Amino acid sequence: MPTTDLLIMPGSPALIPELGPKDDKLRPILDKLIHTLHADPRPRHLIGSRDPRWHTTLTGSLRAWGDTSGINVHAGNFLPEILQRRLLGPALGDVTSIRDTLGRPDPHALSIVCVDGSAGLTLRAPLTLLETALPTHQWCCGLLGDQGMPHQKVQHASAQELTRAGIIEPVLWLELAALAPNYHRSLLATDTDTGVGRYIATWEAIA
């Protein structure tokens, strides 16, 4: 069975049933994937934005994003980390690093990365419909899944291009693009119904 070295998931609170419509595209696939992680003994690295816009003083809670369930994971003050902890639950394991950049992923750890694509994919999207959003969504899909060709060169994109296309925080995407040739990459699911590109992918380091 292939070993997942990087798990890429959305940073969207809509993944939580109490905070969004029933998610038939992403949530079942993510849940199945998380179930397989229970047997993975490696430490976890949680990677996602730590921008002040995603900060809450309510440690471990998604109440700031409308969650009234009372569920608290008792750690994390930024949306991506709280999501990661809540969704992984018992599969979270031993968290040994929490950061906002990938850097050079530790080959002896499982890195869980929260990223979102363009927020301009429909008229009802947070940034409304942007002309370059769809090509950028396609770029994200091509980056996250290698179609069996791990050494193919990922088409270059700049931070400015990604920002203009509606990717609010492009840094992690650029890091993923730089790392991509070193991994077998599988895009498992994608969704644009909210107007934001959301993805689930697994990457396996090439030996």
N, C-alpha and C positions, 0 to 999 in steps of 0.2 A: 504494500500500500504506500503511495507517495506521502512524503512528509511535508506538511504545510509549514513553511518558514515565515511567510508573511500572509496575514489575513487582512484583506482590505474590505472595509464596511462603511456605510454612510455615517455621517455625524448628525443625522436627522432624528429629532424626537418623535417623528411620525412612526418610527419603528415600534414605539411603545403603544400597545393596544389602547390604553386610556387617552392617548394624545393624538390619535389620527384614525382615519377610516380603516376598515379591515384591510390588512396588507397581505394580499394573496400572492404577490409576485416575489417579494424579498423575504418576508419573515419566515415562511416555512423552510426556505433554503438555508437561511442563516441559522435557524433552530437546529436543523439536521446537522449542519456543519459543526455547530457548537457541541452537539451531543458527542461527536467523534473526538472532541478535544479532552474529554474526561480522562482518557487513557494516556494522554501526552504529559509526561512528567516534567517537561522543561519549564523553566521560569518564563513569565510573561513580561513583555515590554509593551506598555500602553502609549501609543503615539497619536497625538491629535492637537488641534489648535488650543493655545492658551491665551488667545486674544481676550482683552477685557470684555468684549461684547458677549462672550460665552461664560462669564464668571457669575457665580452666585455665592452669597454668604451662607446659604442653607446647605451645609456640607452633606453630600451624599443624596440630596433630594432634587427631584425635577419639578418641584412646586413652582419655581420661577417660570417654567414653561407650561404651566397650566395643569400639572398633575395633582389631582386631589385624592389619590389612592392612599396616601400616607406611607408608601413604601420608601425606605431609606437604606442605602447601601453603606452608610457610615464612613464614606471616604470620597474625596473628590470635590473640587469647587468649580470645575469647568465642565461644560456640557459634554464634550467627547468622552472624558474619563468617566463621568457618571453613567453615561450610556454604556460604555464598555463593561463597567462593573455590573451594571444591572442586567444586561443582556446575557453575559457569560455566566453569571451566577456561580454555581458550584464548579463550573469548568474554568473559572478564573485562575485558580492555582496560585502560585507564589509570584507576586508582582515585585520585580526587582528594579524596574526603571519606568519612570513616567516623564515624558518629554514631548516637545512640539516639533522636533525634527527627526528624520530617520537616521541621518549620518550613515555610519557603516553598520548595518544590522549584525547583531551577535549571532553567529551560526549555531550557538548552543541555546538559543532562546526562541520563543515564538513571539514575533512582533505583530501587534494588532493595530492597524492603522485606520483612523477615521478620516475620510476625505469626501467632499461633495463636488459634483461637477458644476456645470453652468446653471445659474439661477435665472436664465432667460430663455427657457425652452418653449414656453407657451405664453399666450396673452395674459393668463392669470398668474404667471410666475412672479416671484418677488421683484424681479427687475423688468417685468413685462417681456415681450418677445424681442430678442436681439438677433440681428441678421447673421452673425457669426456663431451663434450658440449651437446650431445643429452640427456644423462641421467640427466644432470643438468637442461636442458630445461623441461624435464618431472617433475623434482622436483619442479621447479617454478610453473608449471601448477597445480600440486597437492597442493601446498601451497596456491595458489590464489583461488582455488575452492574446496569447502569441500564435494561436492557430497552428500549433505544432512546430513553429519556427522560432525557437528561443533566441537565436543569434541575429535575428533580423534587426536592422537599425530602426529605432523609433524615430519617426519624423520630428524634427526639431520644433519646439515652440518656446516663445519667450514669455516671461512673466507679464509683460505688457499686453501681448496678444491674448493670453489666457484671461487677464483681467477685463479687457475690452469685450471678451466673449461671455462674460458673466461669471467667471470663476473668482469668487470673492477672495479666496486665499490660495494663491497658486504655488507657494513654495514647496509643499509636499508633493504636488504633481511633478514639479521639475526634478525633485529628488528621485521619485519613482521612475521617471523617464531615464535618468542617468543610470539607475540600477538595473533597468529592465533586461539588458542583454545577458545578465548573469543568472537569469531565472527562467524556469519553465512557468508560464503564466496561464492561468485558467480563469476566464470571466464566466462566472456561474449564473449571474442574473443582473439585469439592469431595469430601471424604471424611471419614467419621466412624467408620470401622471400629475405630480405636484408642481411641474414646471421646473424642477431641479433635477439634474442628473444624479441618480443614486445607483451604486454598484456594489456587488459582492464578488470578490475574486480571491483566489488563493495562488500564491507563488511558492515554487519549490526551487531552492538553490541548485544550480548545476554543479555537480561534483567536479 
